[in-house]
Amino acid sequence: MTRRVLVIDDDARVRAALGDLLASTTDLTPAVTAATAAEALAAAEQDGPFDLAIVDVLLPDPATGLSLIRRLTPEVPVVAVSVSGAHRTAALAAGATAYLDKDGRPDALLAALRASLTR
């Protein structure tokens, strides 16, 4: 079974890299990518449901990313990502199932995504 993933990041290069990583698996697919919280919420309404979401906490600031996590988590597990570990506690408190640094290993991200699906 292939799981549909909503990818939200304001950096087009990161969205592309995450999409490529997901597409390289047999069990996860980048269903929709979004650059903003508004795009993500519209996609969730129009193209959902999704099995999982990856949210950049700094969208374009922590308040936006954290708010989006709160909005999405009742419907879908969220893995939060960022360039800094400074917002780890806040992201987890907002409902993210995991928090990863963007410069981490791709296999760690895939493991976190798969683990989030079983929660």
TIGU-39285 format. One line per 2 residues: number of its first residue (from 1); for each residue y, z, x of N, C-alpha, C, CB. Coordinates in nm, 2 decimals. Glycine has a CB too. Layout:
N
NUM = Y,Z,X,Y,Z,X,Y,Z,X,Y,Z,X  ...
END
This chain:
119
1 = -0.12,0.00,0.08,0.00,0.00,0.00,0.13,0.00,0.09,0.00,0.12,-0.10  0.21,-0.09,0.06,0.34,-0.10,0.14,0.45,-0.02,0.07,0.38,-0.24,0.16
3 = 0.51,0.07,0.14,0.62,0.16,0.09,0.75,0.09,0.11,0.61,0.30,0.15  0.83,0.10,0.01,0.97,0.04,0.01,1.07,0.14,0.06,1.01,-0.01,-0.13
5 = 1.15,0.10,0.17,1.24,0.19,0.23,1.38,0.13,0.21,1.21,0.20,0.38  1.47,0.22,0.17,1.62,0.20,0.16,1.68,0.24,0.30,1.68,0.27,0.04
7 = 1.74,0.15,0.37,1.80,0.18,0.50,1.96,0.19,0.48,1.76,0.08,0.61  2.02,0.30,0.51,2.16,0.31,0.50,2.22,0.35,0.64,2.20,0.41,0.39
9 = 2.30,0.26,0.69,2.37,0.29,0.82,2.49,0.20,0.82,2.28,0.27,0.94  2.61,0.25,0.87,2.73,0.17,0.88,2.73,0.07,0.99,2.85,0.25,0.88
11 = 2.64,0.08,1.08,2.63,-0.01,1.20,2.53,-0.12,1.17,2.60,0.07,1.33  2.57,-0.25,1.16,2.48,-0.36,1.13,2.37,-0.37,1.24,2.56,-0.49,1.13
13 = 2.40,-0.34,1.36,2.29,-0.35,1.46,2.18,-0.24,1.44,2.35,-0.33,1.60  2.22,-0.12,1.40,2.12,-0.02,1.37,2.04,-0.06,1.24,2.19,0.12,1.35
15 = 2.11,-0.11,1.14,2.04,-0.15,1.02,1.93,-0.26,1.06,2.13,-0.21,0.91  1.97,-0.35,1.14,1.88,-0.46,1.18,1.77,-0.41,1.26,1.96,-0.57,1.26
17 = 1.79,-0.32,1.36,1.69,-0.26,1.44,1.59,-0.18,1.35,1.75,-0.17,1.55  1.64,-0.10,1.26,1.55,-0.02,1.17,1.47,-0.12,1.08,1.64,0.08,1.08
19 = 1.54,-0.22,1.03,1.47,-0.32,0.95,1.35,-0.39,1.03,1.56,-0.42,0.90  1.38,-0.42,1.15,1.28,-0.48,1.24,1.16,-0.39,1.27,1.34,-0.53,1.37
21 = 1.20,-0.26,1.29,1.09,-0.16,1.32,1.00,-0.15,1.20,1.16,-0.02,1.35  1.07,-0.13,1.08,0.99,-0.12,0.96,0.90,-0.24,0.93,1.08,-0.09,0.84
23 = 0.96,-0.36,0.95,0.89,-0.48,0.93,0.77,-0.50,1.02,0.98,-0.60,0.94  0.77,-0.43,1.13,0.66,-0.44,1.23,0.54,-0.36,1.19,0.71,-0.40,1.37
25 = 0.55,-0.28,1.08,0.44,-0.20,1.04,0.37,-0.27,0.92,0.49,-0.06,1.00  0.26,-0.22,0.88,0.19,-0.28,0.77,0.21,-0.19,0.64,0.04,-0.29,0.80
27 = 0.26,-0.07,0.66,0.27,0.02,0.55,0.42,0.05,0.50,0.21,0.15,0.58  0.52,0.00,0.58,0.66,0.03,0.54,0.73,-0.10,0.55,0.72,0.13,0.64
29 = 0.82,-0.12,0.45,0.90,-0.24,0.45,1.05,-0.21,0.42,0.85,-0.34,0.35  1.14,-0.28,0.49,1.28,-0.25,0.46,1.32,-0.33,0.33,1.37,-0.30,0.58
31 = 1.31,-0.26,0.22,1.34,-0.32,0.09,1.48,-0.36,0.08,1.30,-0.23,-0.02  1.58,-0.28,0.11,1.72,-0.30,0.10,1.79,-0.23,0.22,1.78,-0.26,-0.04
33 = 1.89,-0.29,0.27,1.98,-0.22,0.37,2.12,-0.21,0.31,1.98,-0.29,0.51  2.19,-0.10,0.34,2.32,-0.08,0.29,2.41,-0.03,0.40,2.32,0.01,0.17
35 = 2.54,-0.06,0.40,2.63,-0.02,0.50,2.71,0.10,0.45,2.73,-0.13,0.54  2.72,0.13,0.32,2.80,0.24,0.27,2.72,0.32,0.17,2.93,0.18,0.21
37 = 2.77,0.43,0.13,2.71,0.51,0.03,2.71,0.44,-0.10,2.78,0.65,0.02  2.83,0.38,-0.13,2.84,0.30,-0.26,2.74,0.19,-0.27,2.98,0.25,-0.28
39 = 2.72,0.12,-0.16,2.62,0.01,-0.16,2.48,0.07,-0.18,2.62,-0.07,-0.03  2.45,0.18,-0.12,2.32,0.24,-0.13,2.29,0.29,-0.27,2.31,0.36,-0.04
41 = 2.39,0.35,-0.34,2.37,0.39,-0.47,2.35,0.28,-0.57,2.49,0.48,-0.52  2.43,0.17,-0.55,2.41,0.05,-0.63,2.27,-0.01,-0.61,2.52,-0.06,-0.59
43 = 2.23,-0.02,-0.48,2.09,-0.07,-0.46,1.99,0.02,-0.52,2.07,-0.08,-0.30  2.00,0.15,-0.52,1.91,0.24,-0.58,1.90,0.21,-0.73,1.94,0.38,-0.55
45 = 2.01,0.18,-0.79,2.01,0.15,-0.93,1.96,0.02,-0.96,2.15,0.17,-0.99  1.99,-0.08,-0.89,1.96,-0.22,-0.91,1.82,-0.26,-0.86,2.06,-0.32,-0.86
47 = 1.79,-0.22,-0.74,1.66,-0.26,-0.67,1.56,-0.16,-0.66,1.70,-0.31,-0.54  1.58,-0.04,-0.71,1.49,0.07,-0.70,1.37,0.05,-0.80,1.55,0.21,-0.72
49 = 1.28,0.14,-0.79,1.28,0.26,-0.71,1.23,0.23,-0.57,1.18,0.36,-0.77  1.27,0.32,-0.48,1.23,0.32,-0.34,1.14,0.43,-0.31,1.35,0.32,-0.24
51 = 1.05,0.42,-0.21,0.96,0.53,-0.18,1.02,0.62,-0.08,0.83,0.47,-0.12  1.13,0.58,-0.01,1.18,0.66,0.10,1.32,0.60,0.14,1.09,0.66,0.22
53 = 1.41,0.68,0.19,1.54,0.64,0.24,1.56,0.69,0.38,1.65,0.68,0.14  1.63,0.61,0.46,1.68,0.65,0.59,1.83,0.65,0.58,1.63,0.56,0.71
55 = 1.89,0.77,0.60,2.04,0.78,0.59,2.10,0.83,0.72,2.07,0.88,0.47  2.20,0.75,0.76,2.29,0.79,0.87,2.38,0.90,0.82,2.37,0.67,0.93
57 = 2.37,1.02,0.88,2.46,1.13,0.84,2.61,1.10,0.85,2.42,1.26,0.92  2.64,1.02,0.95,2.78,1.00,0.98,2.83,0.87,0.91,2.81,0.99,1.13
59 = 2.83,0.87,0.78,2.86,0.75,0.70,2.99,0.76,0.62,2.75,0.73,0.60  3.10,0.73,0.66,3.15,0.72,0.79,3.19,0.85,0.85,3.28,0.63,0.80
61 = 3.16,0.96,0.78,3.18,1.09,0.82,3.07,1.18,0.77,3.32,1.15,0.78  3.05,1.30,0.82,2.94,1.38,0.77,2.94,1.41,0.62,2.94,1.51,0.85
63 = 3.06,1.43,0.57,3.07,1.46,0.42,3.01,1.35,0.34,3.21,1.48,0.38  3.03,1.22,0.38,2.98,1.11,0.30,2.83,1.10,0.32,3.04,0.98,0.35
65 = 2.77,1.11,0.44,2.63,1.11,0.46,2.56,1.22,0.39,2.60,1.11,0.61  2.61,1.34,0.40,2.55,1.46,0.34,2.55,1.45,0.18,2.62,1.59,0.38
67 = 2.66,1.40,0.13,2.67,1.38,-0.01,2.57,1.28,-0.06,2.81,1.33,-0.05  2.55,1.17,0.01,2.45,1.07,-0.02,2.31,1.13,-0.02,2.46,0.95,0.07
69 = 2.28,1.21,0.08,2.15,1.27,0.09,2.13,1.36,-0.04,2.14,1.36,0.22  2.22,1.43,-0.07,2.21,1.52,-0.20,2.19,1.43,-0.32,2.34,1.60,-0.22
71 = 2.25,1.32,-0.33,2.24,1.23,-0.44,2.10,1.16,-0.45,2.35,1.12,-0.44  2.05,1.13,-0.33,1.92,1.06,-0.33,1.80,1.15,-0.34,1.91,0.98,-0.20
73 = 1.80,1.27,-0.28,1.68,1.35,-0.27,1.61,1.39,-0.40,1.72,1.47,-0.20  1.68,1.40,-0.51,1.60,1.42,-0.63,1.50,1.31,-0.67,1.69,1.45,-0.75
75 = 1.54,1.19,-0.62,1.46,1.07,-0.65,1.37,1.02,-0.54,1.55,0.95,-0.69  1.40,1.04,-0.42,1.33,0.99,-0.31,1.34,1.07,-0.18,1.38,0.84,-0.28
77 = 1.24,1.09,-0.10,1.25,1.16,0.02,1.35,1.09,0.12,1.11,1.17,0.09  1.43,1.16,0.19,1.53,1.11,0.28,1.50,1.16,0.42,1.67,1.15,0.23
79 = 1.50,1.07,0.52,1.50,1.10,0.66,1.64,1.08,0.71,1.39,1.02,0.74  1.71,1.18,0.76,1.84,1.17,0.81,1.84,1.13,0.96,1.92,1.30,0.79
81 = 1.93,1.05,1.00,1.94,1.01,1.14,2.09,1.02,1.18,1.89,0.87,1.17  2.11,1.04,1.31,2.25,1.05,1.36,2.25,1.03,1.51,2.32,1.18,1.32
83 = 2.36,1.01,1.57,2.37,1.00,1.72,2.39,1.14,1.78,2.49,0.92,1.76  2.41,1.24,1.69,2.43,1.38,1.74,2.34,1.48,1.66,2.58,1.41,1.73
85 = 2.29,1.57,1.73,2.22,1.68,1.66,2.30,1.78,1.59,2.13,1.75,1.75  2.43,1.76,1.60,2.53,1.86,1.54,2.51,1.88,1.39,2.67,1.82,1.57
87 = 2.46,1.78,1.32,2.46,1.79,1.17,2.31,1.81,1.12,2.51,1.67,1.11  2.22,1.85,1.21,2.08,1.87,1.17,2.07,1.97,1.06,2.00,1.91,1.30
89 = 2.12,2.09,1.08,2.11,2.20,0.98,2.17,2.16,0.85,2.18,2.32,1.03  2.28,2.10,0.85,2.35,2.05,0.72,2.27,1.95,0.65,2.49,2.00,0.75
91 = 2.21,1.85,0.73,2.13,1.75,0.67,2.01,1.80,0.60,2.10,1.64,0.77  1.94,1.89,0.67,1.82,1.95,0.61,1.85,2.04,0.49,1.75,2.04,0.72
93 = 1.96,2.11,0.50,2.01,2.19,0.38,2.05,2.10,0.27,2.13,2.28,0.42  2.09,1.98,0.29,2.13,1.89,0.18,2.01,1.83,0.12,2.22,1.77,0.24
95 = 1.89,1.84,0.18,1.77,1.80,0.12,1.68,1.70,0.20,1.80,1.73,-0.01  1.73,1.66,0.32,1.66,1.57,0.40,1.52,1.63,0.44,1.74,1.52,0.53
97 = 1.42,1.55,0.44,1.29,1.60,0.48,1.27,1.61,0.63,1.18,1.51,0.42  1.35,1.53,0.70,1.35,1.53,0.85,1.48,1.49,0.90,1.23,1.44,0.90
99 = 1.51,1.52,1.03,1.63,1.48,1.10,1.60,1.43,1.23,1.74,1.60,1.10  1.64,1.31,1.27,1.61,1.25,1.40,1.73,1.20,1.47,1.50,1.14,1.39
101 = 1.74,1.20,1.60,1.84,1.14,1.67,1.82,0.99,1.68,1.86,1.20,1.82  1.92,0.91,1.67,1.90,0.77,1.67,1.85,0.72,1.81,2.04,0.70,1.65
103 = 1.87,0.79,1.91,1.82,0.75,2.04,1.68,0.79,2.07,1.91,0.80,2.15  1.61,0.84,1.97,1.47,0.89,1.98,1.38,0.77,1.99,1.44,0.98,1.87
105 = 1.25,0.81,2.01,1.15,0.70,2.02,1.11,0.65,1.88,1.02,0.76,2.08  1.09,0.52,1.87,1.06,0.45,1.74,0.93,0.51,1.68,1.04,0.31,1.76
107 = 0.83,0.55,1.76,0.71,0.60,1.70,0.74,0.74,1.64,0.60,0.62,1.81  0.84,0.82,1.69,0.87,0.94,1.63,0.94,0.92,1.49,0.97,1.02,1.72
109 = 1.02,0.82,1.48,1.08,0.79,1.35,0.97,0.75,1.25,1.18,0.68,1.37  0.88,0.66,1.29,0.78,0.62,1.20,0.69,0.73,1.16,0.69,0.51,1.27
111 = 0.66,0.82,1.25,0.58,0.94,1.21,0.66,1.03,1.11,0.55,1.02,1.34  0.79,1.05,1.13,0.87,1.13,1.04,0.87,1.06,0.90,1.01,1.15,1.10
113 = 0.89,0.93,0.90,0.89,0.86,0.77,0.76,0.88,0.70,0.92,0.71,0.79  0.65,0.86,0.77,0.52,0.87,0.70,0.49,1.02,0.66,0.41,0.83,0.80
115 = 0.53,1.11,0.74,0.52,1.25,0.70,0.60,1.29,0.58,0.56,1.34,0.81  0.72,1.23,0.56,0.81,1.25,0.45,0.74,1.20,0.32,0.94,1.19,0.47
117 = 0.66,1.10,0.33,0.60,1.04,0.21,0.49,1.13,0.15,0.54,0.91,0.24  0.44,1.22,0.23,0.33,1.31,0.19,0.39,1.44,0.13,0.24,1.34,0.30
119 = 0.52,1.47,0.14,0.57,1.59,0.09,0.60,1.59,-0.05,0.70,1.62,0.16
END
